[in-house]
């Protein structure tokens, strides 16, 4: 009796082997091609694809080895729990058997009309795909809102630190007037990046933290319009939603739908072409910006000391340089830390 039962289990597992193998390979074929993709997507999904592949392969091994072995050990047991005699279990089995008969009838109908069913499937699935493909948004990752916005300020050559501070004060006034603003952190004469600082009299920045639930993009668009009304000559101001550091979803250095990159060997001609392109774009989009890679030429002041008089007064070159630096840009005499400030 045990031998015949084992033979029956072996034949049953052999009958299901091709079906289990086909379904498992279908799952593997759906995910394994992602391993051939490089770049950013590979960093995101390679470990996930490998995990799914190993799990599906392990399920195939278990289905072909462990399940038949357990069936051979458990089916000869004489004792039963009696669950199959419960009313709910019997009702479920009857309903399942009815569905099985209906599925068998539908399957026979399809197999008798293979070509017709195949053509109808191609027309329905293919036609619906062509209709909805243009209406489905496509993106690598969903948009991520950090609840913050950034304002970048670029000032014309010759701007002093005092003028930079006045411009940033006007920018701060517009930022704090927005109902979504919770607080803002602004810098004049450079910008901060992590724990590093970059000193530049032609630059300013502000990091805005918005109240929970605020629409960052709508606030940034409205702020761009208000900053444009300041009418600062040769000053570029740009507000944009902040992004997750290290996560770049676009090759464009700025946020926008169109990115025009100009290249050339003549800086003057390149700058002129950039302004011409900007003029054409501004006719179509008011938020177009021209951002050259290099800063414009900054005026230079040369100081030629009287070294004989400096030596007579005991003033060294280092002391003279520190004094000039303090006069032009100021200096930090000392720092006092109180709590987290």
Steps between C-alpha positions, in 0.01 A plus 500: 500500500781740590685410183199575278440827687861603443470415131182707480668797668799467268277497191302798632817702561624415150174621351528832685871539438467666159224737620694605811819541298325712236333732754825543694706576189236753394557690823878485455482621141295799616761624752842371389537744204518786753847372594622608155407865567786715625532841658256646748232233454753226567589656835133507595372163385789252458485366860120483486506307171756253637294446814184429299689267264652294782163478676323380183776247426481371860122463467553286187741270684260467794203427270688221319667337803364591842128507412489149341707361790264648759201369304646149504544521880172669591246332271545146649400630845173341612406773743330811371396827658147477362504855364367383164172406668433848632210684341707797379770277358244284315330810359836636385594169335167486317540856375860425393392190313231702321755762396731223382230358275423846359869561438528164321207589275640846423842355430358244257307778322821705463705204378242426234525859371870572545558729202186705559576550870861590423400766247238649735758512782755677280246757384363569848830506690704664226236759416442597862875529554537739207210711629622540859878509445499876440291564810717312751768717669849355494773561758794317654406594855199688634556864588639541850406802709748594773281779634772752414576744219824664385565853378822561307618857439769600248612865511685706235876562510616770738240422765625564852411303809279784627305506172472121511350523848246760389387278214470197728305712751248583226485132402446400864214747529323335206566152638371574850189666356385169351237323712664159443838608644579362845857632511789573263880488519679745270864567418655806334841494335503129419312185588521195723515139390494251783779593737691696232476864405563682173581871518387698198383861507286437191295222656225468758266223601203428721359170623128522576322251725128491431216416732377137486262432213613798291527476121871562442482537121209747513681707762824500297318611183325781684825609665673512161240748381545718809880491477476603134314813606800619704648618167864456601738582214704204373398295803368145459264366765359151481275316744450125460384207713784337687606150399642205688877538515677252271181406315507641146222390269585728209816600317383861498679728751175691560138401545294546188343335200757621245878512542701676228878460523732721294866419438773702333860624515429875498363610845375836371319346203366219720362750751336699221342186356376403846326834544342469155368154580374630834309776323330250272413268790358784708243556228368149565574452872544777754714282728785443254847560648848530351763342726857520368749251638757764589456812710539838329825687541525653847672840536841475662662741742877490529659638816871591479636563852792722588713220637766734644241688706329172593832360623565816700159465669548126560213394272547167327346390172273255685368771732442735208315229304277413798414868547404546135293179513315631806433834331362340185312192622513515877640226722382271777682607815371215713210260535272434795286187510190507718290186482453417133570856380 
